[in-house]
């Protein structure tokens, strides 16, 4: 594809970067990212990916905008309260950049639909807020060999890791199985500083951009840990686990299940990052 004069002007500050250029911008416009959750993590990720000119952005979210979301979920505004988040996200992103095809999925991610949804995208950004979804997304991406950017936030802390199935550690290499019910409070119970969600969500967007462009070093094999109270970042090495039940040498998990029952939690009406 050939960039139009308007696109050259819009993306000029990216195009002049030696590692991007016109060819890189064309890669972005041809690229696609699926964001699971239009919440605290998915909001900043979606905004920066749209501004960068990623050609196709999918938004999976079955929830509606609530007033308490607006402290951190910057895709949405007060006027959006009560609207489906996927609809609000599509409208906001289209207003920012008409080059971007925004595909809303007003549905819960389940073992039945996730493989069909993720197959049309280059990389997946997981902005979910619960363990059943995180494990389902990880397992689906490993099984289908889809790159995955994982982000997590809690109070004043955040973390991010990028997973290239078959090449780097997956989420289960890091956390073998979900914690016992009730051991880890949700953000709804424990709270979250909104800026932490923004920082981690932007890091996830950065990982997706680097992957599409084929530049830099991804957060593969390393968990990036951020603390807002002392403004510190540190990396923790995460090696591939040969005994991992999904990406190990003899995987025990070869089919997807819905993990609500496994985690002993009732299915939520949304899988969206709404508490993030």
LINBEL-V859175 format. One line per field, one symbol per residue. phi: phi as a letter, one per 30 degrees, with the letter a starting at -180 (. if undefined). burial: 1 if it has 16 or more other ideal C-beta (glycine too) atoms within 10 Angstrom, else 0. Layout:
BEGIN
phi=???
burial=???
END
This chain:
BEGIN
phi=.cddeddddecedddddedciddddddddcdbbcccjccdddddddddddddjddbbcbcacccdceddddbcddcbeddejdedddddeddddddbddcdccdbdaddbddcddddddcbdbccccdbbdededddedddddchcebccbbbahcbbbaaccceicbecddddbebddeeidcdddddcjadedddddddddddddddddddibicddcibcdcbbddchcbbccdbddcdcedccddbddcbbdbdcedddhbdeddbbaiddc
burial=001000100110011000010001111110111111111111111111111111111111111110001101111100010001111111111000101101111101110001001100111111111111111111111110011111111100111111111001111111000100000000100001100111111111111111111000011111111101000000000101100111110000100101110010100101111111
END
